[in-house]
């Protein structure tokens, strides 16, 4: 559904629900836009095009379901101990180069 992306686009533009209602020429009420954002209703194609134009986003952005999630970020580990770490350890332990 479009709720999350519509809300993000509206927030990025700095519009209140009423301001977005005015920006789309009153095609739907602020209450209806709120329902779109809560995924309680789906806009018609005419309203979807008007929302995209008013928010400067493509309608396919609003319809996209793809989400990017960053989890389990692994950092590259050095293959060997650096000279500073080696000096702190007192030269103990294996060292691979």
C-alpha positions as CSV (number, residue, x, y, z in Angstrom):
1,X,0.0,0.0,0.0
2,X,1.0,3.6,-0.3
3,X,0.6,4.9,3.2
4,X,4.1,5.0,4.4
5,X,5.6,6.5,1.2
6,X,2.8,9.1,0.9
7,X,3.4,10.2,4.5
8,X,7.1,10.5,3.9
9,X,6.7,12.4,0.7
10,X,4.2,14.8,2.4
11,X,6.5,15.3,5.3
12,X,9.5,16.0,3.0
13,X,7.4,18.6,1.2
14,X,6.4,20.2,4.5
15,X,2.7,19.9,3.8
16,X,-0.1,19.4,6.3
17,X,-3.0,17.2,5.3
18,X,-5.0,20.3,4.6
19,X,-2.2,21.9,2.5
20,X,-1.9,18.7,0.4
21,X,-5.7,18.8,0.0
22,X,-5.4,22.3,-1.4
23,X,-2.4,21.4,-3.6
24,X,-4.4,18.7,-5.4
25,X,-7.3,21.1,-5.9
26,X,-9.6,19.5,-3.4
27,X,-10.0,16.3,-5.4
28,X,-10.3,14.5,-2.0
29,X,-10.5,15.7,1.6
30,X,-7.7,15.9,4.1
31,X,-9.5,13.1,6.0
32,X,-9.3,10.8,2.9
33,X,-5.5,11.6,2.5
34,X,-5.1,10.6,6.2
35,X,-6.9,7.3,5.4
36,X,-4.5,6.7,2.5
37,X,-1.6,7.3,4.8
38,X,-3.0,4.8,7.3
39,X,-3.6,2.3,4.5
40,X,-7.4,2.3,5.2
41,X,-8.2,3.4,1.7
42,X,-6.6,3.4,-1.7
43,X,-6.8,6.5,-4.0
44,X,-8.1,6.4,-7.5
45,X,-5.7,6.7,-10.4
46,X,-6.7,10.4,-10.9
47,X,-6.0,11.2,-7.2
48,X,-2.8,9.2,-7.3
49,X,-1.5,11.2,-10.2
50,X,-2.5,14.5,-8.5
51,X,-0.8,13.5,-5.3
52,X,2.4,12.6,-7.2
53,X,2.4,15.9,-9.0
54,X,1.7,17.9,-5.8
55,X,4.5,16.1,-3.9
56,X,7.0,16.1,-6.8
57,X,7.3,12.3,-6.8
58,X,6.4,9.8,-9.5
59,X,3.2,7.8,-8.9
60,X,5.2,4.6,-9.1
61,X,7.2,5.7,-6.1
62,X,4.0,5.9,-4.1
63,X,3.0,2.4,-5.3
64,X,6.3,0.7,-4.9
65,X,6.4,-2.0,-2.2
66,X,10.2,-2.4,-2.1
67,X,11.7,-1.7,1.2
68,X,15.4,-1.4,2.0
69,X,16.4,-2.9,5.3
70,X,19.9,-2.8,6.7
71,X,20.6,-5.6,9.1
72,X,23.7,-7.4,10.3
73,X,26.3,-5.1,9.0
74,X,29.6,-6.9,9.1
75,X,32.8,-4.9,9.0
76,X,35.8,-6.2,7.3
77,X,38.3,-7.6,9.7
78,X,42.0,-7.0,9.2
79,X,43.8,-10.2,8.1
80,X,46.6,-9.5,10.5
81,X,47.4,-7.4,13.6
82,X,48.9,-4.0,13.0
83,X,52.2,-2.9,14.5
84,X,50.5,-0.8,17.1
85,X,48.4,-3.7,18.3
86,X,51.3,-6.0,18.3
87,X,53.4,-3.6,20.4
88,X,50.5,-3.3,22.9
89,X,50.3,-7.1,23.1
90,X,54.0,-7.3,23.7
91,X,54.7,-9.3,20.6
92,X,52.7,-12.4,21.8
93,X,50.5,-14.5,19.7
94,X,50.5,-15.6,16.1
95,X,50.8,-13.1,13.3
96,X,49.8,-13.8,9.8
97,X,50.7,-11.7,6.8
